[in-house]
Amino acid sequence: MGRRKKKKILFVSAEVFPFAKVGGLADVAGSLPKSLLQMGCDVRIAMPRYKNIESEMKYIKDFPVEIGPRLETCIIKEGKIRFKNGNENKVIPVYFVDNHHYFNRQNVYSYYDDEYRFAFFCKAILEMLPEIDFKPDIIHCNDWHTGPICMLLNEKYKENAFYKDIKTLFTIHNLEYMGNFTKKTLTLFGMSEELFVPEKTEFYGMFNFIKTGLVYADAINTVSETYSKEIQTHEYGERLEGLLKSRERDLFGILNGIDYEIFNPETDKYIYKNYNESTINYKKENKYALQKELGLPRKDVPVISLISRMAHQKGLDLVMDKIDEMMENELQFIILGSGEKCYEKGFMELKEKYPEKMAVYTGFNISLAHKIYAASDFFLMPSRFEPCGLGQMISFRYGTIPIVRETGGLAETVFDIEKNEEKGNGFSFKEFCAEDMMSTIKRSIIFYNENKEEWNRLVKNAMRMDFSWDRSAKKYMELYEKVIKKEKCI
């Protein structure tokens, strides 16, 4: 028998760690391809080249891209993600889509012309492929910024022999962020207004980027099995539940993983004192060092942390509702994140109110995040909804016990120790309710204070949890195989 043909995968994302990061999408885009490469794929990544990306890269090609009536220059530069697999050095090529007009900016999203920026990105990705002589079996599209790639392949490029048989997988990391723009957005792609109908790209009078992915992709997946079911309901479907239900046979859920090389308390270069399961007592040294750095009293009290985008989705209203009651307990509360100004301002004001018990850092700080994971006893995630959640997986790795609401990926990964002794690895509550969250926090503090032997066992069990990418990457490989064999849906 001949050698099995390598699957060729182009992984397309608006953010990829370590080059640009806003949320969990960057972590997935920077780590899943590593596992796919180790499983024998020819995997390459494509992303925009933003102003603050200073990684080493080389010029590959430039070519014009039509955006409506205008021609814009696309410059392709190639960088690399380097990593070790055992003693072997591995490299993933990263194609940076560069255009001074659209991407020479500090931030990733939230500009007045995002529809132009990501329309250009989608068109440039497809125009790039023959230029770099790479024909993928699958273009793996991620979130709204990449949805129109699926439309363009089916409506504009299908007659071109080069693009024949290229399939698409569209991954929803968060359905709430859709990319809703005006009807004229269709003209940026050179598409007829005939596509502006409810069956295709129209969404309540707007052109919807994520809907184009859901309509045209050969297969769709979300980042947990639970979330794939939740988004087919009115509560979580963001008015797209009907479309998602109609594509149920093509909709899959695959739980995310985390990079066990990056998140490893035994080797983590950011934390104060490295440790593992057998030296778990060093975790306390991390706590004392973090307290000193953040100006908190050096005390062996339960430390609860929250590292998050400061957004409505994350359940921060519940925390603000109950902060005074939380502060009545002997504990410390550490918050790291950025986002909506009402939350940033609100938490900074609460820090001033409780200087001995709260520390708040607004912004993005990788080293501080790692220190917090290592130093904390509990990790709070009271999310309104959570497609997968990476924070609870990272906290397990560091022996930090999650307190979560049972939704999406949190419901699949965290099991309440007081409700399920066999599988228990954290604390959880079901209803999106401040009272339920607070009672769960109180339960967890009592458990910490009164059951030291049980607590130590719980921490060690948490550190033994395996949320590395290997299992999930195998599921992606199986899904790629299904997609490659599938007949075109449009």
N, C-alpha and C positions, 0 to 999 in steps of 0.2 A: 504493500500500500504506500502511496505517496504521502508526503508531508501535508498535514492539514493547513489550508490557507489561513493566513493571519487575518483576523477581522481588522478592518481599517475604520477607526472612529475619529471623527472631528468633534471635540467637546467645545461648545460655544457658550460663553458666559460674559456678562457685563462686568463681573468682578471675580478675581481669582487671587487667592492668597499664594505667595506673599506680595503680589504686585499692587493690588487694590482691594480693599475690604470695607464693606458697609455692614454686612450681616453674615449669617450662616452660609449663604450661597457661596461666598468666597472660600470658606473652609472646605465645602464639598468639592468645588471646582478645582481646588488645589491639591486634594488628597485622593478622591476616587480615581482619577486617571493613573495615579501611581500603582494602585492595585490592578487596574486593567492592563497596564503595561507588563506587570509581573505575571499576569495570566496569559500573556502571549499576544496581546493586541498591539497593532501599530496605532497608538493613540497620540493625537496632537490636540493642542488647545488653541482657541482663537478668542481674543478679547480686544477691546479698544485700548489704545495707548494714551493714557491720561498724562497730564502735565507733570504730576509728581512721581511718575514711574521712572526711576533712575537706573534700573537694572541694565546690565550689559546686553546689548543687542546689535545685530548687524542688518544692514539694508538688504532687502531681497528683490523687491519689484515696486514699480508704481504704475498706475493705470487710471483712466478716467471712469467715474461712476455717475450715471444719470440720476439726479434727484429732481423730479419734476422737469421743468424746462432747463435746469442748470446742469453743468458738468462740474463735478468736484473731483479733485485728485485724491486717490487713495494710495498711501505709501505703506507697504508691508515690510515690517522689520521682524526679525526672528530672535527671540530670547530662549532661555532654557530654564526648566525646573530640574535641578540636580538633587539626587538623593541616593542613599545607600540601601541596597538589599543584601543584608549580611555584609560580606566583604566586597561585594560587587558595586561599582558605581553605575548608576542609571541616569538617563537623561530623557526628559519629555520636551519636544519642541513646542514653543509658544509663539504663535503668530500674532503680532500686534498690528491692529488696523489703525493707522495714523492719518489724521487730517487736522491741520492746524485750526481750521475754522470751527470744527465740531468738538474736538477732544483736547485742545490745549487749555484745559481748565483744571482747577484744583480738585473739584468734587466729581463724583460719579453720576449722580442724578440731580433731579429737581431744578432744571434750568427751563427757561421759557420756551426753548426750541427742542425739547427732548424728542418730539416726534420726528424732527429732521435728523437729529443725531443718530437715533437708533434705526430709522429707515435707511440711512446711509450705511450704518453698520451691517444690517441684514443683507442689503444688496452687495456690499463690498465682500462679504463672506463668500457668496456664490460666485462672484466675478473673480475672486482670488484663486479658486480651486484649479482651473486650467492653467493659470499663470504660474502656480507653484508645482504643477504636475502632480496633484494629489487628488485622487478620486475616492472619497470614503464610501464604505458600505452604508454607514449610518452617520447622519449629522445629529448629534445629541444636543438639542436646544434646551436652554434653561431660563424659565420665567419670561415675563412679558416682552422684554427687550429683544427676544429672539423669535417670537411667535411668527412674524411675517416670513421668515425663511421657509416655513412649511408651505405658506400660501404661494410664494414666488416659485418654488420648485414645481408645484402642481399647475399653476396658472400661466407662468411666463417662460419657464425653462424646460418644460416637459418635451418640447419638440426638438431640443438640442441633444444630439446623441451622447455628448459627454456626461450629461446629467441623468441619463437613463439609468434606472435601477438604484439611484441613491435614495435611501429611505430616511425617515425622520422619527426620532423619539423626542417627545416634548415633556419635560419634567416641570411640574408645578411645585415650587418651593413655598409659595405663599399666594393663594388666590386673591387675597385682598388687594394686592398691587397689580393693576390690570393694564395700564397704559391706555387710557381713554382719551381720544383726541377727535378733532372735527372730521367731518366727511371728506374734506379736501385732502386729508392724509393719504387717501388712496392714490391721488395723482402723483405723490412723491415716488410711488413704486411703479408708475407708468401703467397703472391698472384701470380698467374701465369701471364706470359707476354701476355697471350691471352686477358687480360683486357686492354692492352696498345694499344687501337684503338680509333679513333676519337669519336666513339659512346659512349665510356665509359670514360677512365681516361686520354687519350693522348691529349695534347694541344700544337700544334706546336713543337712537338719533346720533350716536357717536361711532367712530371707527375704533375698534377695541383690539389692541395688540395681542392680548392673551387669548381672546376668542379665536383669532386667526390660527393660533397654534392648536387650539382644541378642535377646531373644525378640520384642519388640513393634515395634522400629523398622522403618521401611520400607526403610532401607538402613543399613549399618554401614561405617565406615572406620577404619583405623588410620593412624598418622602416618609410615609408610614402607611400601613394597611388601614389603620383606623381613620386617618385623614381622608383616604380615598373613598371611604364610605360616608364620612361626615359631609364632604363637599357635594354629595348627591342629595342633600337635604336642604330645605328652605333656610334653616338656621345658619348653615355654613357655606351655602352654595353661591353667595354673592350674585344672585339672579342668573347664574349660569347652571343651576342644578338640573334644569331640563335637558340642556345640551349634554352635560356630563352623564346623566342617566341614559341618554340615547346612545352614548358611546361606552356604555358599561363593559362591553365585551373587550374593548381595547384599552381599558383603564386598569392600571395595576398599582399596588402599593409596595414600595421597597424602603425599608428603614435605612436611614443614613448611618454612617459610622463616623469615627474620628481617627485622626492620624496618631497612632500609638508611639511614634517616634517623637513627635512634637510635644504631646501631652504624656510625659513620663516623669513622675516624681523622683525616680532613681537617677535620672540624668539631666533633668530640667535646669538649664543654665540661669533661668530667671529667679528661681526661688532661693530662699536664704540657706536652707539646709536640706540636702537631698535625703530621701528616705524610700523605703519599700515596706512591704507587708510585715516583715520581721523587725523593722526598726521604726515602727509606727509612732513610737514615743517622740521621735524627732519632729513630728507634726506640731507638737506644742511649742517647740523652739521657733517654728515658722510663725505661729500665732503671736508670740511675744515680740518677735522682730517686726511684724506688720503693725502691731499696736504702737510700737515706738515710732515707726515711720509715719503713721497716720495721726499721731498725736493723741491716741487713746490711752487710758490707764492700762498698765500691764497687769492683767488679771486673768486667772483661769476661769473665765465665764464662757458660756456658750456663745460663739460668734456665728451670726447668721449673715450670709452675704447674698447680694443680688447683682448679677452682671447682665446687662440687658440693653437693647434699644429702648429708649424711653418713648414708648408708643402705647396707644389705647389698647392694642392687642394684648399687651403683656400683663394686664391685671394690676397696674400700678395704682389705680383708683382704690382697690381693696386695701392696699398697703397704706395709702394716705388716710383712708377712713379709720384704720385701726392702729395708727402709729402711736397715739398716746397710750392706748391700752398695752401695746407691745412694750413700750418703754417703762411700764410699771414692773416688768420682770427684770431679773438680774441677768442681763445679756448685753451684747454689743451688736450693732447693725451696720454693715458696710455696703455701700452702693457704688457701682461703677457703671457709667453709661452716658449716652447722649441721645438727643432726639428732640421731641416736642418741648418747646420752651416752658410750657406750664408745669411740666414734670421736673425739668431741670431746676427751675426757680423754686418750686415747691419743696423739693428735697433739700436744696441749699438752705432754705429758711428753717426747715426742721433740724438740720444739722446745727444751726445757731441756737436753736431751742434746747437741743440735747447734746451739747459738746462732749460730754463724758461718755456718751453711749452710741453716738452716730458718727460715721465718717462718710463723706460723699465726694466723689471725684467725677466731674462731668467732662467727658471727652473719651478718646480712644487711646488706651495705653496697654500694650501687649504684656509688658513685663509686670505691671501692677496686676493685671488679670490673673496671670499665672500665680503670683504671690497670694492673691486672695483665694484662689482655688485650694492652694496648699495649706493655708493658715486657718480656713474656716472649718467650723463643725457642721454647719447646715448651709444648703444652697436653696434659695427660695425662688419658685417659678409658679406664680398664681395665675397663669395665662387664661385669658378669655378663650383663645384657641391657640393651638401650637402644632403646626403641620408635622414636625418631628421633634425639634428641640435638640441642641447639642450640649447645652449647659449641664443637663443632668448626667450625660454620658461622661463629660470631662470631670464633673465632680466625683463620680464613682471612681474614676482613675486615681484621684487624689485622696480617696478615703473620706470625702465630704458627703454628708448624707442629704439627699434632695427632699424638699418639701414641695409638693406639686399639686396642681389641679389635674384631675383625671380627664385629659382631653388629648386627641391626636396621638403623637408619638410618646407623650408623657404617660398616657394610659398603657402603652405597650411596654414601657421600660421600667417604670417605678411601681413597686407593690408595697402596700402599707404593712410594716412589720407587725402591727398590732391586729391586723385583719388576716394576715397570711404568713404564719411563722415559717413555713417551708420556703416560700419564694421571697419573703419580705426583704426589701433592700432600702426602704425609705419610708416617708410618710406622705399620705395623699388625702385629698378631699374631692367630693364629686361635684357639688353645685358651685356655680360661680357666685360666691356669696362671702362677704367680709366676715360674717360670724363663723362660717365653716372654716375659713382660712385661719382665723385667730385661734379657734379651738384646737386646730391641728398643730399650730405652732406651740401652743401650751402643752399639748400631749408630748410633742417631741422634746421640749425642754425638761419635762418631768422624767421622760425616759433617759435622757442624757444624765440628769442629776442623780437618779435613784437606782439605775441599773448598770453600773459601771462594767460588770462582766459581760452583760448582754450588749452593752454599747460597743465594747471592744470587738466583740464577735461580729456585730453589724458592720462596723468599719472595715474589718478584714474581708467580710463577704462582699462589701461594695467594691473593694479593690480587686476582687477576683472576677468581677463581671467582665465580659468580653464584648465590647462594642467596636472592635477594630473593623476595618473595611472588608476583611476577607470574605465573610459570609454574604454581605450585601453585594460585593462585587461579583460573586458567583451568580447571584440572582440577576444582576444586570447582564451578565454574559448570556444567561438563558433567555432573557427578554430580547436582547439583540438578535439572537438566533431566530426567535419567533418573528421579529419584525422583518428580518432579511427575507424570510420565506413567505411573508404575507403579500397578498395581492394589494395593489394600490387602492386606497379607499375612495379617491375622488376621480 
